Every structure is written in C-alpha cells, then in structure tokens.
Amino acid sequence: MTTSKRIALGKAAPAVYKAIDALDESVELDPALRELIRIRASQINGCTYCIDYHATDARDAGESQRRIWSLSHWRHTPFFDERERAALALTEALTDLRANGVPDEVYAEAATHFDDAELGNLIGAIIAINAWNQVGVGTALRPPAEVEQAVA
C-alpha cells in the first residue's frame, strides 16, 4: 500500500500522457492478441490496474475466462496457438530485459509468425503496455474496489 499521494500523470504532465496514448493508439494488431499481451506484461510488472482493465476488455471482446485466468502459465496449457505463444514469449522477454534481454531464438520464433510490419506493431504494443504499466505502478493506480455484476 502506498502511504503518500501520487500524481495523476494526465493532469501533471498531459503531453507525456498524450504521447504514451498516441504510441498505444498507433499500434495495428489483432485486438484479441493485443489484450493477451497487455495482460501478460501487466502481470509481470505487477500493475493491478492494467491487469483488471485489460482482463475486462479481453472478456468483453469475447476472450474466454479460462484463457485469461491461465495466461500467467501459458507455457503449461494447451489454450494458446503457436502464434500467440511466440507473441507471449516476446512480450515476456521485452518486459523483463534483466534476465537475458531478448534471446535470438525468441525473436526468431516471433519472426516466423509475424511479417515485418506485424512484428513492428507487436513490439510497439509491448512497449506501449510497459509504458502504461510504469504509469500505473509509478502513480499507484488501483482498480475500482466494486465488482461488476454479470448480466445474465
């Protein structure tokens, strides 16, 4: 828990906020895959706001709860295809650069499933969510406490 009040980046530095948003909006990538990437990077970075936000967006876009729930263990489930696995591996490598950077085999695998433009947009999506995660964690954003009721 934070003990000090933190800034709202959009109010304190609107140009910075708009620049991150512009980067995020410039990405052209399959929306379902994009949400999986956003959730996985947010899990690694511990951004609870973004995990909640993008899990909700993914569910609303038709993603199964089973896949959302198992995303942190995607390597050990049969729920993700080879293209998604390549994107998730690249997401993990680019999100946690401390371990090994981006290993050649991870990049090469992604390059077999995405053409150059798609790969550029995939990298852009990963950069954008990591920037948003830094905003969320750095400013201590939290998801709303109330839980939405499912509509039957």
N, C-alpha and C positions, 0 to 999 in steps of 0.2 A: 504494500500500500504506500502511496505517496503521502508525504506529510506537508508538502509545500504546494502552493498554487502554481500551475504551469500556464504558459501562454496558449492561446488559440492561434495557431500559425496563420490561418486565413485572415485574421484580424491584425496580427502583429506584423506580418510580412506578406501582404497579399500578392505581391509579384512572385515571390518564391512559390507560394501555394499554387498560383495560376500556372507557373512553369511546370511544376510536377503534374498538374492536371492536364496540361497540354501534351506532355510526353505520354501520359496514360491514354489520352484520347486519340493519339496518333497511331496507336498500335492496331494493326489489322490482323486479327487472329480469330480462329473459331471460338465463339463465345463460351461454349462448354469447357473446352480445353483451357481457355483463359481463366475461368473460375477455379479449375483444379490447381493451376499454377499459383493463383493468388492465395488459395487456402494453404497449399503446401509451404510456400515461402513464409506465410504468416505464422504457421505452426512452428517452423524453425526459429523465427525471430521472436516468438512469444508475444505477438501482437493480438491480444484478445479481441480488441475492437474489430480488426480486419478479419480474423477468423470468423467471428459471428456474422459480420456484414456479408462476407463472400459466401459463407455456407448458406445463408438465407438466399442470396442471389442465385446460387447454384441450384438450390432446391426449387426456387420459383421458376427457373429456366428448364426444369424437368429432370435435373440430375437426381439420381436415386440417393436416398439417405444412406443406404448400405455403402455405396462408394464414397460418399462424403465422410462417413464415420471411419472407414478403413484407410483413408488417404495417408495417414501417418505411417502405415505399414503396407504401402502399395507393392513393395517388392515381394511380399509374402502372400498376396491374394491373387486370384485369377480374374479380378474385376477390371483390369486395365489392359488395353491393347498395346502392341509394341510401339506405336507412335506416341501414345500417352506416356508410356514408360520412359521413352527417350526424352520427352519434354520434362518429365518429373525429375529424371536424373540430372539433366542440365540445370533445372531450377535449383536443386539441392547444391550442385557444385558452385553455381554463381551466387547463391545465397550465403554459403559458408565457405568463403575463399581461403580461410585459415588452414584448413586441412591439407588440401592438395591443389589448390587453385581449380582450374578446370582441366581434368585429365584429358589427354588426346583421345582416348577411347570413348569418353563420354561425349565429347564434341563430335567425333566421327560418327557415332551412333545417331546422334540428333541429325547430323547432315545427311544420313541415309533416308530419313523420314520426312525431311523438310527441304524444299528448294531454298536457294539463297535468300529470296525475299521473305519467305516464311520464317527462315531461321533468324533473319534480322528482326522480324517482328516478334518472334519468340523471345529473343534476347531483350528487346525493348520492353516486352511485357514483364519480364523478370526484373529488369532494372526499375521499372515503374512501381511494382508492388513492393520491392525492397525500399524504395524511397518513401512510399506511403507507410510502410511498417516503421521506418525510422521516425516519421512524424508521429504516428500513433504511440509508439513506445516512449519517444522522447518527450512528448507532451502529456503522457499518461491518460490517453483516451481510453474509455471503458465502454463496453456495450451497455445498452439500457438494461436495468435490472428486471423490468417486467418481461414476461414471456408471452409471446403472441399465442393466442388460442387457434388451433387448427380449425378451419371451416370445413364442416362435413358436407 
